[in-house]
């Protein structure tokens, strides 16, 4: 018999930044702070998009101004491929147009440079926790659907009541055995059968 268990999801982060010094600093700091995640780097948006297509990281951290492909365009293409991907923009650009573009494509967080590392790490941690919770919720819903099918298809009668004894559910076998339809019993108490 299968029991319900939880297996933590594989979480990956991609950091796209053209400035080698900044990229190297965060490439050392993030894996130290979050050793459970896979971590990738890219020197521009094009390379970042290629890595995304190959590795499908859950969280993208990107600069805006990069050669070949900028961070906004990369983020836009990633969101088109997988809308649930979390995008964190790190940029010195506070220009309203960049902010509006980021909002329009669904960027999740926008952190101004110079980088406030505490804020960045809190944002990453919150994103990771959100992914874990979403994964757990999906697994629990899948398990609940299995249990629901088992009760519906059971060769035995099943009745569910609330804490006051009011019938909330009966399975199809209940109707076959008792000849009462769900509509006749739901909202009543089992005392009706005495």
C-alpha positions as CSV (number, residue, x, y, z in Angstrom):
1,X,0.0,0.0,0.0
2,X,1.3,3.4,-0.9
3,X,1.6,5.9,1.9
4,X,1.7,9.6,1.6
5,X,5.2,11.0,1.9
6,X,7.0,14.2,1.0
7,X,10.1,14.4,-1.1
8,X,11.7,17.9,-1.2
9,X,11.8,19.3,-4.7
10,X,14.9,19.9,-6.7
11,X,15.4,23.7,-6.8
12,X,17.7,25.5,-9.1
13,X,18.8,29.1,-9.5
14,X,20.2,30.8,-12.5
15,X,22.1,34.1,-12.1
16,X,22.7,36.1,-15.3
17,X,25.1,39.0,-15.0
18,X,27.6,40.5,-17.4
19,X,29.9,42.0,-14.8
20,X,32.3,39.2,-14.0
21,X,33.3,40.5,-10.5
22,X,29.6,40.8,-9.4
23,X,28.8,37.5,-10.9
24,X,31.7,35.7,-9.2
25,X,30.9,37.2,-5.8
26,X,27.3,36.0,-5.9
27,X,28.3,32.7,-7.5
28,X,30.3,32.1,-4.3
29,X,27.8,33.6,-1.8
30,X,24.5,32.0,-3.0
31,X,25.7,28.4,-3.0
32,X,27.1,28.9,0.5
33,X,23.9,30.4,1.8
34,X,21.7,27.9,0.0
35,X,23.7,24.7,-0.4
36,X,20.6,22.6,-1.2
37,X,20.0,24.4,-4.5
38,X,21.6,23.8,-7.9
39,X,23.3,27.0,-9.1
40,X,24.1,28.2,-12.7
41,X,25.6,31.4,-14.0
42,X,25.4,33.2,-17.4
43,X,27.3,36.2,-18.7
44,X,24.3,37.5,-20.8
45,X,20.6,37.0,-21.4
46,X,21.1,34.7,-24.4
47,X,23.3,32.3,-22.5
48,X,20.9,32.5,-19.6
49,X,17.9,31.7,-21.9
50,X,19.9,28.7,-23.3
51,X,20.6,27.4,-19.8
52,X,17.0,27.9,-18.8
53,X,15.8,25.8,-21.8
54,X,18.3,23.1,-20.8
55,X,18.1,23.1,-17.0
56,X,14.7,24.7,-16.2
57,X,15.8,26.5,-13.0
58,X,13.0,27.7,-10.8
59,X,14.5,31.1,-9.8
60,X,16.2,33.5,-12.2
61,X,18.3,36.4,-10.9
62,X,19.3,38.8,-13.6
63,X,20.8,42.2,-14.3
64,X,18.9,44.3,-16.9
65,X,21.7,45.8,-19.0
66,X,23.7,42.9,-20.6
67,X,25.2,42.4,-24.0
68,X,23.6,40.1,-26.6
69,X,20.3,39.9,-24.8
70,X,19.2,42.1,-21.9
71,X,17.6,40.8,-18.7
72,X,14.1,42.1,-19.5
73,X,14.0,40.3,-22.8
74,X,15.4,37.1,-21.3
75,X,12.9,37.3,-18.4
76,X,10.1,37.9,-20.9
77,X,11.0,34.8,-23.0
78,X,11.4,32.7,-19.8
79,X,8.0,33.8,-18.5
80,X,6.5,32.8,-21.9
81,X,8.0,29.4,-21.6
82,X,7.2,28.8,-17.9
83,X,5.1,31.5,-16.3
84,X,5.6,30.2,-12.7
85,X,9.4,30.8,-12.9
86,X,10.4,33.4,-10.2
87,X,12.3,36.3,-11.7
88,X,14.4,38.6,-9.5
89,X,15.9,41.6,-11.2
90,X,19.0,43.2,-9.7
91,X,19.7,46.5,-11.4
92,X,21.0,50.0,-10.9
93,X,18.2,51.2,-13.2
94,X,15.4,52.8,-11.3
95,X,13.9,54.2,-14.5
96,X,10.1,54.0,-14.6
97,X,10.1,52.4,-18.1
98,X,12.3,49.5,-16.8
99,X,10.0,49.0,-13.8
100,X,6.9,49.1,-16.0
101,X,8.4,46.5,-18.4
102,X,9.3,44.3,-15.4
103,X,5.7,44.5,-14.1
104,X,4.2,43.8,-17.5
105,X,6.2,40.6,-18.0
106,X,5.5,39.4,-14.5
107,X,8.9,39.9,-12.7
108,X,8.4,38.9,-9.1
109,X,11.0,41.1,-7.4
110,X,13.1,44.1,-8.3
111,X,16.1,44.9,-6.1
112,X,18.2,48.0,-6.7
113,X,22.0,48.0,-6.9
114,X,24.2,48.4,-5.0
115,X,22.9,45.0,-3.8
116,X,21.5,44.8,-0.3
117,X,22.6,41.2,0.3
118,X,20.3,40.7,3.3
119,X,17.3,41.7,1.2
120,X,18.5,39.5,-1.7
121,X,18.9,36.4,0.5
122,X,15.6,37.0,2.2
123,X,14.0,37.2,-1.3
124,X,15.7,34.0,-2.4
125,X,14.7,32.2,0.9
126,X,11.1,33.3,0.5
127,X,11.1,32.2,-3.1
128,X,12.5,28.8,-2.2
129,X,9.9,28.4,0.6
130,X,7.1,29.3,-1.8
131,X,8.3,26.6,-4.2
132,X,8.5,24.0,-1.5
133,X,5.0,24.9,-0.2
134,X,3.6,24.8,-3.7
135,X,5.2,21.4,-4.4
136,X,3.8,20.0,-1.1
137,X,0.4,21.3,-1.9
138,X,0.5,19.7,-5.4
139,X,1.6,16.4,-3.8
140,X,-1.1,16.5,-1.1
141,X,-3.8,17.3,-3.7
142,X,-2.6,14.4,-5.8
143,X,-2.8,12.1,-2.8
144,X,-6.3,13.4,-1.9
145,X,-7.5,12.7,-5.4
146,X,-6.3,9.1,-5.1
147,X,-8.1,8.7,-1.8
148,X,-11.2,10.2,-3.2
149,X,-11.2,7.8,-6.2
150,X,-10.6,4.9,-3.8
151,X,-13.6,5.9,-1.7
152,X,-15.8,6.4,-4.7
153,X,-14.9,3.0,-6.2
154,X,-14.9,1.1,-2.9
155,X,-16.9,-2.1,-2.7
156,X,-17.8,-1.1,0.8
157,X,-20.3,1.6,1.9
158,X,-18.8,4.9,3.1
159,X,-20.4,7.8,4.9
160,X,-18.8,11.0,6.2
161,X,-20.4,13.2,8.8
162,X,-19.4,16.5,10.3
163,X,-18.6,16.9,14.0
164,X,-22.3,17.2,14.8
165,X,-23.2,13.9,13.1
166,X,-24.7,15.5,10.0
167,X,-24.1,13.4,6.9
168,X,-21.9,15.3,4.4
169,X,-21.0,12.5,1.9
170,X,-22.0,8.9,0.9
171,X,-20.3,6.9,-1.8
172,X,-22.1,5.1,-4.6
173,X,-22.0,1.7,-2.8
174,X,-24.0,3.3,0.0
175,X,-26.8,4.1,-2.4
176,X,-26.7,0.5,-3.9
177,X,-26.9,-1.1,-0.5
178,X,-29.4,1.2,1.3
179,X,-31.4,2.4,-1.8
180,X,-31.1,5.9,-0.5
181,X,-29.8,8.5,-2.9
182,X,-27.2,11.0,-1.7
183,X,-29.8,13.8,-1.9
184,X,-32.0,11.9,0.5
185,X,-29.4,11.5,3.2
186,X,-26.9,14.4,3.0
187,X,-27.8,17.0,5.6
188,X,-29.5,14.5,7.8
189,X,-28.2,12.3,10.6
190,X,-27.6,8.5,10.6
191,X,-30.5,8.2,13.1
192,X,-32.8,8.3,10.1
193,X,-31.8,4.6,9.5
194,X,-33.1,3.4,12.9
